[in-house]
Amino acid sequence: MPKRPSLSESVRAGRRALRVTVAAAVGFYPALHLWDRPVTAVYALFAPIAFGVLSPNPGSGRRRAGTVLRVMPAAAALVALGTVLAVSTWSAVAGMLFVGFVLTFGTTFGPRPAGTAPGLQLFYILACFPPYAPDTLPQRLAGLAVGMVLLSLGELLLLPDPPESSYRERVADALAFAAHAAGRLAGGATEPVGAARLRQAGRELRLSRQPPGTRPTGPGRTDRALAHAGSATRRLLDQLATLTGLPATGADLASDALLRGVAACCQETAGALRRVRPAAGPELIEEMIAHFLAVRGAPPDVRTPSALALLRRRSTVLTIAVSAVTARTAVALAIDDRTPVHGLPREQFWYARTDPVRLWLIRATGHLTRRSVVFQNAWRVALGLALARLVAGSLDLPHGFWVLLSVLTLGRTTAVATWSVVRPAAVGTLVGAFAAGLLVVGAGGSAAVYEYLLVPMMLVAFTVGPVEGPAWAQGLFTLVVATAFAQLAPVTWRLAEARLVDVLTGSAIGLLCGLLAWPAGARAEVRHSVGVLLRATAPLVGATARAATRGPGPTAAEGQGAGPTAGPGSGGATAGPDPRSARELADQALRLTRHRLRIAEGAYAQYRTEPSPRTEADGPDWLAALNYGARVLVGAFWLPRTGEGGRLPQAARDWVTRACGEVEAATRQVADFPAHPVRVRLTPLPPEVAAAVPPRLLPPLIDVEVWLSALAADLRAATGHHGSGAGVRGRAAVGPAGRRRSHRDRVGLRGR
């Protein structure tokens, strides 16, 4: 049963309908009935509809008004281009192909281009249809300007929507909550903040839960830094939730001191986001992390479970501090892009010193591949609109631009979704066409009837249509266009017939494109992109672990032995290439993993917006796989920086090699997402091996163990075979030694 619109959604739709109706009526009636400029009237009518209904810009009234005014030059250019290319069908088709691809591909540059793209496409569609009349271009541009200015005034003055909470405010609230939780954990509160509340607060920061206009998805430095801060804050809340579930280990002054520093850091960062205090760098919390690394050490007897539990708790506290310093640095960059990032992993904040133009080029070139869902969508829309223009022009359909408008409004990213929209839209158009025919027959030649009905018809259509679905939207819009075009020229019931034929033709073209151009949408691409991401991360696991246990360094790329590691059963070290080649390979793997993660996240974001034809309760968990990729990157950035110089005993080195080989082998298996369960087995660090490690080298080794265990847990969750023995996050799994896994599988440097 379809979900009913909420009261707030209905009220918001009513306010928007009132603004659009007033703007359209104030521009349409004087242009047509006072100045006798029908061309100007048409553009003055469709301009508010384009940017108020077809492209409802997100944000506050002031922001929407500014968006409409800023895109006015682009809309005028598209009207001029369409007017010139209307000289022939083939030139108009070529222009439609270019405009459709460029505007749809531009949605990757943030919420504002994504919100205005359909409205801008409408203006080229209107202008590129016959008759070829370049002499009417001034009238077209005048109508466009009048309609957009009136809509901007309406957004500012007529029942403006209350401003939405920005993403930076949400991050500030989450950081303040994290500061409260960290303070209670440091103070030894008898009732610390619950893990469920912490994890829920982290989930609320996901971009999928933010209004479209508040999502920091642009390619610029500020948006990237704000999204980075949100990701680090989610990870921080998740790690605090993990810490609350760990068993008590007695007094731990070093961890408590670092947690207090984390609390102060989070509180100050939240204040900077709220602009109540200037943004500060991460120097203080970095110093506290350095002090923590210097004073933490191995207990006298590491063979006891309590001693190892203490080390693992300290490792978890360290990951919390790492997330806090990451969030603070990202916030400082978002507020002031001149903030230096000295001493931090440069690869983690690669965008900090990158030229803005290059950041835009990186975003564009990253999606110029046939595996990108943005690229696929751009071609799907462009081909559909171009084919619709060709059909409408070749068959000389009356009001043929309705064919393209149907493709634009009814097309979806999958064939199944398009069919699910086309069916009710066709029924709604049929009913609306029948009602419009009755209206035309009943009104006869009385133009006054249409003049009186247009305003209430628009108000009802733009209020009900957006919230009740395509059947209501198409049916009511059919009545709107009938009452509008009946004032432009004498009409008969055949106007409703033309509307029905055009909508059905556009629906058929949209279905054809949906069937021929990537019909599965993001479903196939998310599987491919996540698999490629997992394979790209595999070389980083061993490189990071060896760099962390052989001495500090800026990134995992500087760790030796980045070549292939031994398999799970080899039990010995693998001879790698020379150090220079190893560093180059690891650095290349780091850059490739970062790029693949962005592509996979984009595919997953679209996948979440598409209706699923079946329940996949036992299928792969794509989000867990993305968390795995992000966790590998975080470990590659930070784990080598926490290591101590020195050589581990041979038994410890053998365990690192074996454990990394097991995780890498499991990663490559999971990347294929086989139908059978994948057993992700990780050899635990034996107590006798830990006892033989020098005290100053044991904490970094425990950091690696916690990280690898967390990676194994993510891989088990990614397989999605619940109850099959593969295990999921939080469920015990049996290791090779027959021991039950403990909380080690649920802690570590957590991903997004």
Secondary structure, DSSP 8 states (H G I E B T S, - for coil): ------HHHHHHHHHHHHHHHHHHHHHHHIIIIIS--HHHHHHHHHHHHIIIIIS---S-HHHHHHHHHHTHHHHHHHHHHHHHHTTSHHHHHHHHHHHHHHHHHGGGG-HHHHHHHHHHHHHHHHHTSSS--GGGHHHHHHHHHHHHHHHHHHHHHSS-------HHHHHHHHHHHHHHHHHHHHTT-SS---HHHHHHHHHTTSGGGS-GGG---SSSHHHHHHHHHHHHHHHHHHHHHHHHTS---S--HHHHHHHHHHHHHHHHHHHHHTTSS----SHHHHHHHHHHHHH----S-TTSHHHHHHHHHHHHHHHHHHHHHHHHHHHHHHH-TT---TTS-TTTTGGGGS-HHHHHHHHHHHT-STT-HHHHHHHHHHHHHHHHHHHHHHTT-TTTHHHHHHHHHH--SSHHHHHHHHHHHHHHHHHHHHHHHHHHHHHTT-HHHHHHHHHHHHHHHHHHHHHH-HHHHHHHHHHHHHHHHHHHS---THHHHHHHHHHHHHHHHHHHHHHHS-TTTHHHHHHHHHHHHHHHHHHHHHHHHHHHHH---SSGGGSS--S----TTT-S------HHHHHHHHHHHHHHHHHHHHHHHHHHHHHHHS--SS--TTS--HHHHHHHHHHHHHHHHHGGGG--SS---HHHHHHHHHHHHHHHHHHHHHHT--SS----------HHHHHTS-TTTHHHHHHHHHHHHHHHHHHHHHH--TTTTS--TTS--B-TTS-B--GGGG-SS---
